[in-house]
Amino acid sequence: MNRLKHWIHWLRIKLRLTGPDLDTLQKRGLQIGKDTNIQPGVIIDASHCWLIEIGDRVTIAPAAMILAHDASTLPFVGYAKVARVRIGTGAFIGAGAIILPGSRIGDYAVIGAGAVVSGEIPPGMVAVGAPARPVMTVAEYRERELERMSQSAV
């Protein structure tokens, strides 16, 4: 009996830190497209996962968070904010980015590391900052990075 209690205790701690596995979230309604790469440490809102849609060929870097509810409003207005989140096909979500309820990230958009998305990011745009704002197109980003790499000594 002691071993069972110990195992249950550690399982609860693990779930609190990592959340349920993707299979469980999908059974609860999370939509994940084909060939999507979700890195370790990503947090997906387990309590409202049926409101989250992730497209095909999306990459979500470590420690990113996707939230479909925000209970910070509860003590002040008497309700929690709950809204759908959509991440389009081919999007890239950087490490530590936070996607808030109601956010829509367009197809092939890039969200920078640590960005906080609280609205709509158009398709094909690179968005950075808190709050995240589009700063250039993905095509411009590609050209800039190719130029930078060609001038690199390494």
N, C-alpha and C positions, 0 to 999 in steps of 0.2 A: 504494500500500500504506500509506503514511504517513497519508493522509486516512482510510482505513478504520479504522486503529488509533485515530486521534483521535476519529472518530465513535463507535466502540464504547466508548471510554473515557467520553465524555460521556453516552452512553446508560446505562451502568452507574451513573454518578453520579446521573442523573435518576431511575432506578428505585429507587435507594437512598433518595433524598429523598422521592419521591412514591408509590412502590409501583406495582404494575401497574395498568392501567386497569380500570374496572368490568367491561367486556366479558370481559377475561381472567379476572377473579375469578369471574364468573358461569359461565364455561366450566369452572372448577375446582370449582364447587359452591356458591358464594355464592348465597343466595336473597334477592332484592330484589323487593318488591311493586310494584304500579302507583303511578304519580304520586309516587314518592319523590324527595325533593330532597336530594342529597348535595353539600354545598358544597366549594369548593376547600380543599385541605390536610388533608382527612379521611384518617386512616390506618386501613385495614382489614387485619387480620391475613392477609397473603397466604399464609403457610405453613399455615394451618389454616382457610381461608375456607369450606370446606364445612361447618363447624360453626356458621356464622353465618346467622341468619334475620332479615331486616328486613321488616316488614309494609308494607301499603299506606299511602300518604299520610304517610310519616314524613319529618321534616326533621332533618337532621344538620348542625349549624353548623360553621364552619371550625375546623380544628385538633383536632376530636374524634378519639378513638382507640377502636377496637373490637378487643379482643384475645380470642382463643379459646385461647391458650396462655400459660403463664408459666414460663419456664425458670429463674427465680430459686431455685426449690427444688432444682434439679439438683445443685449441689455439696454440699448438706446432707443430702438424703434419697435421692439417686440417681435421681430421675425428675423430669420436668417436669409441671406441672399442665396438663391439657388438658380443656376442657369446653365444651359448647354455650352459645351466646349467642342470646337471642331478644329482639327489639325489636318490640313490638306495634303494631298499626294506629294511625295518627294520633299516634304519640308524637313528642315534640320533644326532641332532644339538644342541649344548649347548647354554645357555643364552648369548646373545650379540655377538655370532659368526657372521662373515661376510663371505658370499659366493660370490666370485667375478666372473665376466663373464668368461666362458670357463671352469669352474670347474666341475669335475666329482668326485662324492663321491660314493664309492662302496657299495654294499649291506652289511648291518649289520656293517657299520663303525660307529665310535663314534667321533664326533668333539667336542673338549673341549670348555668350556665357554670362550668367548673372542677371540677364534682362528680366523685367517684370511686365508681362503682357496683360493688359486690362481692357483691351478692346479689339479692334480689327486691324490686322496686318495684311495689306494687299498681296496678291500672288506675285512671286518673283522679286520680292524686296528683302533687303537685309535690315533688320531692326535691332537696335541696341538700347541699353539704358533702363532707367527706372523712373518713370514709366517708359516702356519700349516705344521707340519712334523709328520709322523708316529713315535710313540715312543714305541709301544708294540701292541700285538694282543689283540683282545677283550677277548679271553680266558685267557691270562695272566692278563689282567685288572680284570676280574671276580675273578680269584684266589687271587690276591692281596687284593681286596676289601673284599672277604669272610674272609681271614686271619685277616685283620685289624678289621673287625666287631667282630670276635670271641674273640679278645683281648681287646675289648672296655669295659669299666666299665659301660657304660650306656645301 
